[in-house]
Amino acid sequence: MKYDAYGQAHCDSNELCDLLYQNPDLDLTKFAVDDFGMYNGAVRDTYSDLPQVRAYVPFHPNVSLDSFHRHNQDTWLMPEPYKDLDIAEYVLRLCTTQAELQRVGQELLLFQERNLFPLLQYLKYFVDTMRANNVVWGLGRGSSTASYVLYLIGVHRINSLYYDLPIEEFLK
């Protein structure tokens, strides 16, 4: 399985056949295949009851990764109160010491420079939803523990100030 710069998973027909040998119950409709015509032709020619696969279609080369990510952020399913949440104010209100305020301010500037406030709003929604439904979650990417903002939002339970984890570890 390969992933393009936009995160689309795709494979060729040989990889797909290998996957099918490993798991005959695999739902092939979930796969985008580079050389889909070859596979679909073989299914058709052998009168097999296997499903057809879809073609891997790379994004237009004129669509930048930044534009792609912005489009995806604009279409996230998230309740309006979270979209309207002033995430910077919310996180700053959780600070109780001057050191916390300084660290949060530093991190918020870095998030803002990268236009990641919508991501923070979504993470707040996601964490609230998981808590409301008693879902247990892990850290995800280990470097996220270097972010005190993510700690305050509830993404993880590692206090980066207590452990003196530099924010630069998160940004690697």
C-alpha positions in Angstrom: 0.0 0.0 0.0 1.3 3.4 -0.9 0.2 6.9 0.1 0.4 10.0 -2.0 1.3 13.5 -0.7 -2.4 14.0 0.0 -2.8 10.9 2.1 -4.7 8.9 -0.5 -4.0 5.2 -0.1 -3.5 3.3 -3.4 -2.0 0.1 -4.6 -1.4 -1.8 -7.9 -3.2 -5.0 -8.9 -0.4 -7.3 -7.7 -0.5 -5.7 -4.2 -4.2 -6.0 -4.2 -4.0 -9.7 -5.1 -1.5 -10.3 -2.3 -3.9 -8.6 0.1 -6.7 -10.7 -1.1 -4.7 -13.9 -0.7 -4.0 -12.9 2.9 -7.6 -12.1 3.6 -10.2 -13.5 1.2 -13.0 -11.6 2.9 -11.3 -8.2 2.3 -13.7 -5.5 1.0 -12.1 -4.6 -2.2 -14.4 -1.7 -2.9 -12.4 0.3 -0.3 -9.2 0.2 -2.4 -8.1 2.7 -5.1 -6.0 0.8 -7.6 -3.4 2.3 -9.9 -4.0 -0.2 -12.8 -7.6 -0.9 -12.0 -8.5 -1.8 -15.6 -6.2 -4.9 -15.4 -7.9 -6.2 -12.2 -11.4 -5.3 -13.2 -10.8 -6.9 -16.7 -9.6 -10.1 -15.1 -12.7 -10.2 -12.8 -15.0 -9.6 -15.8 -13.2 -12.1 -18.1 -13.3 -14.9 -15.5 -17.0 -14.2 -14.6 -15.9 -13.9 -11.0 -18.2 -12.6 -8.4 -15.5 -10.4 -6.9 -16.3 -6.7 -6.8 -14.8 -4.2 -9.2 -12.3 -1.8 -7.7 -12.1 1.9 -8.2 -9.4 3.8 -10.0 -6.8 5.7 -8.1 -7.1 9.3 -9.3 -4.4 11.6 -8.1 -5.3 15.1 -7.3 -4.7 17.7 -9.9 -1.0 18.8 -9.7 -2.2 22.5 -9.5 -3.9 21.8 -6.2 -1.4 22.7 -3.5 -1.2 20.6 -0.3 -2.2 23.8 1.6 -5.3 24.3 -0.5 -6.2 20.6 -0.1 -5.9 20.8 3.7 -7.9 24.1 3.8 -10.7 22.5 1.7 -10.8 19.5 4.1 -10.9 21.7 7.2 -13.8 23.6 5.7 -15.8 20.5 5.3 -15.2 18.9 8.7 -18.4 17.9 10.4 -18.3 19.8 13.6 -21.1 21.5 15.6 -21.3 25.3 15.2 -20.5 26.0 18.9 -17.1 24.4 18.3 -16.6 26.3 15.0 -17.4 29.5 16.8 -15.2 28.7 19.8 -12.4 31.2 20.5 -9.9 28.4 21.1 -7.2 30.8 22.2 -9.3 32.4 24.8 -10.6 29.0 26.0 -7.1 27.6 26.5 -5.8 30.8 28.1 -8.6 30.7 30.6 -7.4 27.2 31.7 -4.0 28.7 32.7 -3.4 29.3 36.4 0.3 30.4 36.5 2.4 32.9 34.7 4.6 30.0 33.3 1.5 28.3 31.9 0.3 31.6 30.3 3.8 32.1 28.7 3.9 28.6 27.4 0.4 28.7 26.0 1.0 32.0 24.4 4.1 30.7 22.7 2.3 27.6 21.5 -0.8 29.5 20.3 1.5 31.8 18.2 3.0 28.7 16.6 -0.5 27.2 15.9 -1.7 30.5 14.5 1.3 30.8 12.2 0.4 27.4 10.8 -3.3 28.2 10.5 -4.1 25.3 12.9 -6.8 27.0 15.1 -9.5 25.0 13.2 -7.6 21.8 14.1 -7.5 22.8 17.8 -11.3 23.5 17.7 -11.9 20.1 16.1 -9.7 18.4 18.7 -11.7 20.1 21.5 -14.9 18.7 19.9 -13.4 15.3 19.3 -12.1 15.0 22.9 -15.5 16.2 24.3 -17.3 13.6 22.1 -15.0 10.8 23.2 -15.5 11.7 26.9 -19.3 11.9 26.5 -19.3 8.5 25.0 -16.8 6.9 27.4 -14.3 6.2 24.6 -10.7 5.5 25.7 -8.0 6.9 23.5 -4.2 7.0 23.5 -1.6 9.6 22.7 -1.5 9.2 19.0 1.7 10.7 17.8 4.2 10.6 20.7 5.5 14.1 20.1 2.1 15.6 20.8 3.0 15.3 24.5 5.4 18.2 24.0 2.3 20.5 23.5 0.9 22.0 26.6 -2.1 23.3 24.7 -3.0 19.8 23.6 -2.7 18.8 27.3 -5.1 21.5 28.3 -7.6 20.5 25.6 -7.4 16.9 26.8 -5.8 15.2 23.9 -3.2 13.6 26.3 -2.4 13.6 30.0 1.3 14.5 29.9 2.0 17.9 31.4 4.9 19.1 29.2 5.7 21.9 31.7 6.1 19.5 34.5 8.4 17.3 32.4 10.1 20.3 30.8 9.4 19.1 27.3 10.3 21.8 24.7 7.6 22.7 22.2 10.2 22.2 19.4 9.8 18.4 20.0 6.1 18.7 18.9 7.0 20.6 15.8 9.5 18.1 14.4 
